Amino acid sequence: MADFVTVARTSDLAPGERMVVELGRDFVLLFNIDGQYYAIEDMCSHEEYELSGGVLDGYALECPKHGAHFDIRTGEHLTPPAVRPVRVYDVRVQDDTIQIMRRKSS
């Protein structure tokens, strides 16, 4: 069974906005794009640097340190210098809460 955790209320994140939430020991960057929610790890896969300050163009998020771009829907890297994707999290809305699936322990 999926282990979803409530991280925010829908009223906390208006369309076009983003926020960083803590999920256990991970920091997750949560977006509201026209009422659709996306969540990615708030750490560039190229070099450990927070993505939360990056510019979002459509669904492409630019790392503010070296300019790598990532698709916030899939986590895939779109441009160098990144060569690996970033982690994405499943998101769901239950009533007025935003929930993210917790990473399973290995």
N, C-alpha and C positions, 0 to 999 in steps of 0.2 A: 504494500500500500504506500502511496506517495506521502511524503512527510512535508506538508506545506506549513510555512510559518508566516504569520501576519507581520508585515513590516511597516505598513502605513495605511492611512485612510485615503480614499479617492479624493477627498476634499483637500488633502495635503499636497497634491501634485496636479496642478492644472495642466491642460494641454500645452505642449511646447516647453514644459519645465522638466527638470531633472533633480534628483536628490541622491545622496549617498546614504545607504543604510548598512547597519552591521548585522551580519548573519553568522553567529558563532564567532569564529576568528577571522572571517572573511569580510571585506568591504565590497559592497555591491552597488553599482551605479544603476539607478532606476530611472527610466524615461517614460513620459506620457507623450505619445505622438498621435494626435487627433483621437484621443480616447483609447488607443491601443498601448499596452504597457510592455516594455522590454527591460530586461535586466542582464547586465554583463559584469564580469569581474572588474573592479576599479584598479586594474594594474596592467600596464602595457606588457605584452609578451616579449618585446624586444629588449627592453631594459626596465627594471623595476621602477616605474614612475606612474603616478596616478593619472588616470584618463579623465577624471571628473572635470578638469579645467579645459578640456579640449573643445574645439569648435565642431558642432554637428551640422552637416550639410546633407539634408535628406536623411538617409539612414547611415551615412558614413561619418564616423567619429574620428577626428584627428588627434593623435597624441601630441600634447603641447611641448614635449621635449625634443623629439626628433622627426615628427611629422608623419609617422606611419598612420595609415587609416584602417579602421575596422568597421565591419558591418554589424550594427547593434542587434540585428535580427538573428544573425547566425554566429557571430563572433569571428568570422573569417577575416584574415588580414587581406587588405586590398592593395596596399603599396608597401614597398620597402621603407625603412630597413627591417620591419617585422617580417618574419618568415613562418610564424606560428599563429594560430588563432588565439583569441582570449575566450575564457569560459563564459558560457551563457547559462542563464537559469530560467527554468519554466516559471511563468507568472500566471496567476489566475486572480479573478476578482470574485469575492464572495460577499454579497450584500454591498456594503460600502467599504470593505477592506481589500487591500492589495496583499496578496500572499505570494511568496517565493518558495520553490521547492528546495529544501535543505539538501546539501551535498551528503551523500552516504559515506560513512566511515569505511576505510579500507583496511 
